[in-house]
Amino acid sequence: MAVSETLISKRLQVVFNTGMDAEFNPIYSTRSWSNINTGASALNLMTLAQHLDGLCEHTMYLVRVAEVTELEEQ
């Protein structure tokens, strides 16, 4: 069985370290940006995240890219 895969959309998620709780455990907050160009490379997305980090109050902890793909049986 052959299956084709088509990338439908990408979402950039940046996780920020927003501080510490009462027991000194880190607190994280995630911000997401949808409708990212599906042709954007990992380098471009990291560069974008770094620019967004420069505009934000909190420190960037990690970057994720969520992809939605469509599978079709051929």
N, C-alpha and C positions, 0 to 999 in steps of 0.2 A: 504494500500500500504506500503510495507516494503522497506526501503532504507538503503543501506550500505555505510559507509563513510570510505575512505582510505586516510591517510595522505601521500601526495606526496613529499612535501618539506617544509623546514623552512628557514627563512631569519632573521638574527639578525640585528636590527637597533639600533644604539646608537646615541642619539641626544646630541650634545655638545653646551654649552654656549660659544660663540666665542667673546663676548664683548657687547658693547652698541652702539646704533646709536646716532645721534645728539640730540635727545629728551630723551635720557637715557632709551630707550626701549631695552630690551635684543635682541640680534641677535643669532639665532640658526642655526646650521649646522648638517645635518644628514649624517652618514656614514653607509653603509650596507655591510653585509657579507652574501653571498649566499652559498648554498649547505651545510648548517648546518645539522649535523646528526639528522634525524627525531626522534631518540630515546633519544635525549638530554633532560634532565630535566630542569625545570625552574631554579633550584639552579645552575646547571652546566652553563647555559647560563648567569646568573647574574655574576657568578665567572669569566667567559670568558670576559664579558663586563668590569668588574672591572680591569682585567689585561690589556685589551686594553686601558682603561682610563689611566692607569699608563704609557703607552707608548706615549700618545698623549699630545700635548701642551695645549689644552683647557680642561675645566672642564666638566665632564659628567653631563647632565641634566636629561635624562631619557633613559630607555631601552625598546624597543619594540621587539616582535617576530611576524613576519608575517608567517602564515601557509597557504599552498595551499592544499586543500583536493579535492578528486574526489568522486562524488556521483554516485551511481549506483542503479537503481531500480531493485528489485528482484521479 
